[in-house]
């Protein structure tokens, strides 16, 4: 009960001033593990899905979204959890538990209320193995060097999350119909402040859904642990307590996107 009261007080403070952030704790730390079977090489990666707790809209609020979609003449629904509603930042720390230097990799994919970005769907299985390229994650992926027992902090800033949300909109709802398989490569590798490559199919007046499902993956050459927290500035009073029931955004392990790449046509043997 004490935790729920404390969280309610945080939400009240956020509602009083949208620049007062709420910090949402991790589900659990991520930790790489040594091999468990003979013949395995390297440490096993770890993954965790964090879903932003968002309350459900009232009947009037849901009707207002439908009316806004019609007014804006959009082919896809207006999101309940949009980038106009939340500013989100992910803060993390990595600790090397080994007495020797290691290299760690933190990647973040995930999705919005409408669906997930699944990089594996954008690998062409009909291509030669050496040409089967995996598209990049939404955030992270660069090597992080850690000295023996070193702790290193990092952050995915609000502008990083806003950019990832826009990339998700192109990937999950408005890909170029002539180049669906190339959409992740095009939008993630270009910053929208400098280039609109891959964003051409997003209609004018579109309301961008916020990235709200965060798939964290930690990999390393050694024994590394990751702690993270999600900082949220709630502009619309839509943030709920993580312990609330019947929240809006799905916590399913995978959420299919409305605009998925077409299934590849495999050549007959």
C-alpha positions, 0 to 999 in steps of 0.5 A: 500500500505504501508503494502505491501511495508514494506512486500516486503522490508522484503522479500528482506532482507530475500532473501539477507540472509536466516538467516534474518527471516520474521515475519508473523502476526496472522489472529486474536487473539484466545479467549475462551468464556464463555458459551452462553447457559443454561446448558453449562459447561466451556468456549468455545474453539477457533480455527484458520487456518493459511496458509503459503503464498507461491507463485506458481511455474513458468512453468520451476520450476514445470517441475523441480519438476517433473524431480526431482521426476523421478530422485529420483524414488519417488512414490509421487510428490516432494513438492514445499514447502519443509523443505529445502525451509523454516525454520519456528517457531511459537511464541505465548503469552497467557494471562489470563483475569480472576482474578483467576488461570486457565489452558489453552491448545494450540494444533496445527494440520494442514498439508502440501501442499498435505493434512491435519492430521485429528486426528478424522479419526484415532479413531476406532468407532468399538472399545469399547467407553473406548478404543476409543483413540484420537491420539495426536496433532502434537504440544502442548497439555500439560496444561499451568498454568496461574495465575490471569491476567498472561501473558506467552510466548511460542514457537514452535521452528524450530526443532519442526516444522521440526519434525512435518513436518516429522510426517506429511509426514508419516501420509499424504503420506507414512504410514505403509500400514499394520498399517495406523490407528496407524501411528499418534500414532507411529510417534508423540510419537517418536522423529525421532532423537532417533527412526524411528518408524512409518517412515519406509515407507518413501522412501530413497531420499524423499524430506519432505514437510514443514508443511504449514497449522497450525490449532490452537486450544485454550481451557481453564478452564477460559477466555484466549486470545492467540496471535501468529506470524509465523517466516519464514526463506525463503531459496528459494525465495518462500515466498509471501505476505499474501495479494497476490492473487492466492497463492499456498497452499490451504486455504480450511478449510480441505485438504484431505490427499492422504493417508487417513485411510480406512473407518472402517467396521461397524458391521451390527446391 
